[in-house]
Amino acid sequence: MRTYRELFRVPEFRPLFLLIATQIAGTTVNGLALGTLVYSATGSPLLAAISIFGPSFAQVVGATTLLSVADRVPPRAALAGVALVLGAGALVLALPGMPIWALFVVIFFMGLAGSMGGGVRWGLLGEILPEGGYLLGRSVINMSVGAMQISGFALGGALLTVATPRQVLLIGATLYLTAALVARFGLGRRPPRAVGRPSVRRTWQVNVRLWAAPARRYVYLSLWLPNGLVVGCEALFIPYAPEAAGALFVAGALGMLAGDTTVGRFVPAGWRRRLVTPLQLLLGVPYLLFALPIPLPVAALAAAVASAGFGAGVLLQQRLVDLTPADMRGQALGLHSSGMLTMQAVAATLAGAVAQYLPVGATMATMALLSVTVVLLLRPGLRTSAAARTPEPAAA
């Protein structure tokens, strides 16, 4: 499978694509509204960053308790249920008079529900597409993520000029509920990929097995750490440019869209292994400019160039799929998604905490330097993992 036309001819890919795009749009609109609401109420870069990326903290709880759901429940029911919970959570966040602490409680439970969705989505994608189609399919979905982020940030920014953040949250809730309808009526009925009931014990057993293989371990660390630290830079867009944060978010989404498009469609297979480290270095290097007093257009260009480096994630996800037995791929991809989002939340919190004491631009440059350093430290192990292309036998 090499073309977009072939990809969209696969019947179930279309509703899955629409479901993910709609849900991402809801998340984007909600995040911008929440960040604006919390920052205007508290003036705290730390709390603003946590409000945007806080749901990701719950991902670590879900990764250690709920991930066995990804391979052991019917995908359609799981995806519709997760979207319904997120929609209900957004409606609660929109209630007037909610104190800040209550907002964060709701955000945590939304993140806990969302922790199951990643593994189900990406495991289902691997089921739907024929052999060799995962990388193209994932890159196209990542492109839709970029497009929906652009649309969501642009829509959210425009709406916040004429409506309150709580009113904008209602639009996010509507998008989540639309995603639930797409899942229920657009996806086919499929059995679980693995036998047995989901449980905390089974989640731990498979996680331990996934982490035990050195090749997979380096892939996981490379998926989680460099881009998580760069998201710490993005978490400071609102305090960096309170009146133009939407422009920076849109620039970053455009860059990610360009990177995923290039990697998924135009990079020859023989180059993919060699491009991982350069793309990951690209994530951090442009943000070093933020240590200087640069004008907004330069800052937006730097954010766009840096975000093109997220294309490395598509290549690493394909490597993870190649290294994992079929009956564990849902949980393996869910562990990647949960770990990535958790690291993003940790980095956003760290960046927000440092920005309480250092200038915001200097803090962003510091996070970028940490990302570059981690890429260089992980490179030897990642090169070794690239040679391990065959997964161990499936679980009994």
Protein Blocks (a to p, Z undefined) as FASTA:
>chain_A
ZZfklmmmpmklmmmmmmmmmmmmmmmmmmmmmmmmmmmmnopaklmmmmmmmmmmmmmm
mmmmmmmmmmmccfklmmmmmmmmmmmmmmmmmpghiafklmmmmmmmmmmmmmmmmmmm
mmmmmmmpcghilmmmmmmmmmmmmmmmmmmmmmmmmmmmmpcfklmmmmmmmmmmmmmm
mmmmmpccdddfbecjddfklmmmmmmmmmmpmklmmmmmmmmmmmmmmmmmmmmmmmmm
mmlmmmmmmmmmmmmmmmmmmmmmmmcfklmmmmmmmmmmmmmmmmmmmmpccdfklmmm
mmmmmmmmmmmmmmmmmmmmmmpcfklmmmmmmmmmmmmmmmmmmmmmmmmmmmmmmcfk
lmmmmmmmmmmmmmmmmmmmmmmmmmmmbdcdddZZ
